[in-house]
Amino acid sequence: MTHAAPGTEDDEIYDIAPQNPGLLVAAGECDQPTTGRDVCLARYRVDGPEHPRTG
């Protein structure tokens, strides 16, 4: 398990999909204080850490 914090503790992942060999993409919602609920995507390596080009 890894931690990524694009929003607050109310963030939710709805789906995870394989991208390239060794990468996963997680899609969901992030609770942003200034804009409310936003769509968020995060890319991870299969060994856990967030991919360095996510952002």
C-alpha positions in Angstrom: 0.0 0.0 0.0 1.2 3.5 -0.8 0.0 6.9 0.1 -0.7 9.7 -2.3 -2.4 12.9 -1.2 -3.8 15.0 -4.1 -6.7 16.1 -2.0 -8.0 15.3 1.6 -8.8 12.2 3.5 -12.1 12.1 1.6 -10.4 11.0 -1.7 -11.8 7.8 -3.3 -10.4 5.5 -6.0 -13.1 4.1 -8.3 -11.1 2.1 -10.7 -7.5 0.8 -11.4 -6.3 -0.1 -14.9 -3.0 -1.5 -16.2 -1.2 1.0 -18.4 2.3 -0.2 -19.6 4.2 -3.2 -18.3 4.9 -2.3 -14.7 2.5 0.7 -14.4 -1.1 1.1 -13.0 -3.4 4.1 -13.3 -5.9 4.8 -10.5 -8.9 7.0 -11.2 -11.3 8.6 -8.7 -12.4 11.7 -6.9 -10.4 14.2 -4.8 -11.9 16.6 -2.3 -10.3 20.0 -3.0 -11.0 22.8 -0.5 -11.2 25.5 -3.2 -13.0 23.7 -6.0 -15.0 20.9 -4.3 -14.9 17.4 -5.8 -12.5 16.9 -8.7 -11.5 14.0 -10.9 -8.1 12.7 -10.0 -5.7 10.3 -11.7 -2.5 8.8 -10.3 0.0 6.5 -11.9 1.8 4.0 -9.9 4.6 1.4 -10.4 3.4 -2.1 -9.6 5.9 -2.2 -6.8 4.0 0.6 -5.0 5.5 4.0 -5.3 3.8 6.8 -7.2 5.3 7.1 -10.7 7.7 10.2 -10.8 6.0 11.7 -13.8 2.5 11.8 -12.2 1.4 15.2 -11.4 
